[in-house]
Structure formats: structure tokens, C-alpha cells
Amino acid sequence: MTNVVLNMSVSVDGFSAGPDVTAEHPMGEGGERLHEWLFTSGSDRATAAGGTSPNGVDAQVAQEILASTGAVVLGRRTFDVGVELWGDTPFPVPCYVVTHEARERLVMRSAAFTFVPDGVESVLRQARAAARDKNVLIMGGANTAQQFVRAGLVDEIQIQLVPVLLGSGTRLFDHLGTDHIELERERSLESPNVTHLRFHVAKQAADPSPLGALSHSR
């Protein structure tokens, strides 16, 4: 079964990126701290990123995400600041970019980026078809994540809660309207580096307000 999974590393004060996101600082100033659990050496994090199979919790979560993902959705800004750094698609699966402007499909070593200018529903239809029986992963940025949540299209939220207060930057769950969205906690795993939280999203009606109708990301 294909689920739509929003997965983000977030600071305790709710930021998914630091301020001033650029190609030089794709996570914003200081935002790279949010991904140290995955990429920094000194624990099972480095072996997780390297694709081995240690017993660490962080490695387990990283491997689960990789194994369960059949397609990826990201915003245009995330693509712009990330593609040179990745040198490939961020996962070895079809990737769909929510954008204002159409452009030619970009074929990379592992898969391809497809640019979709006609809204998150269209993006999701294409991503679901490509994912087959695996999940569609919403990986960045916050604007794109908010569009999917507002539209009631997210089945599961996975938060990697990092023990840091960034103080400023981009908050993951801003601009969602005033209605409550109920979450059912399915799992909580802890390591010294991060707390891995997984929630099922109780289905809610899409936000009919003009804010909820926004359908493009940059």
C-alpha cells in the first residue's frame, strides 16, 4: 500500500531549516545541525549513511526510510539548492518537483527529476504511479510540506526531533490554518542524537480558504 509520508528533521523549537537558505547553505545558516544524526561520523550515523547494517537506532530509521520510499516529492527551492550538492537524485527513485514553471525532465545517474507546474494533486498522482507499492516521501521544503498537509494528502508524519534550539529559520508547521489536525502516535525511538517520532494523520477535510488553495512551491 502506498502512503504519503512527510519526513523532516526538526529542531525542538520547530524549525526545519535555519535562516538564509542558499546553495552555499542549503539547510540555512546553522541548519546542517538538523542532519548531523545521519551524516556526522562518530556513531552509527555514519554507517547508516554508508549503507551498512549496524544495530543503532539512527541507522535503523535511515535504512527504513530508504527501503520504503518509491518516489520523492520536493519543492523547487529544495531542488535548486540541493541538486549540485547531491550530484544525483536524493533517493534512487523518481523525484517530482513542485514548481511554478515547467521544464524538461532532468535525468540523473540513479533516477530523474520531473517538474510539475499544475499543483500538488497532480504531483501526487504522478508520484503514486511511480512509487508502485512503496511510499511517496515528502522531503522538502516546509512550503511544500504545508501544501500537502493543508490539502489533507498526508497519511503519515515522521519527525526526527533534534535536541537543539535554532532560534530562527523556517518553521515546518506554519501556515496550516486554524483547524486542529489530530495525530496518532505510532512509534517513538530514541538515540543520543535524535528522537524519531512517527504519527498517523487522522483524515481531515482540505482547507477551503484561499491560503489552503495555494498550490505552488518555490
C-alpha angles and dihedrals in degrees: 000000000000115000127185105234125192107203122181140153108232136183120237089256091055105259121141092185138016124243125287102029109202138153087265091050105027091173093043126251107327092355094117085079087077092066100042090102088066106035111024119097123234103076140030088299094084093049090048091056089046093057101247126132112243123158097248121124094231091052091048092054093045091051093047091054092050094046096047099046118099100164136009131218122199139162125255094250091053089050093048095052096036110042096077091046093049095042085202139030110310089240125024092251136085111293125206122202120207104218146154095232131050119231137168120287110267114221115206132181097273103025139327141271115233116196115217118191100176104076144279095289090059091045091052094049091054094043093049091052091051095044093059105185096348130085130278106232121210102203109163158069124354094241092057092045091052092051092054093046093048091050092052092241100126119096099179137020120205115190123189098202109205119201097239137097107222093186096209143020133081118341114217098216104040122123098028097130126242103288119106116246110205118220127195113209111230102172145002121191124177136203130165087261105047146349113240112212127185123191134181111222115230106227115258135176117267115263107260094198122109088254090056090051094062107116109174133079135197 
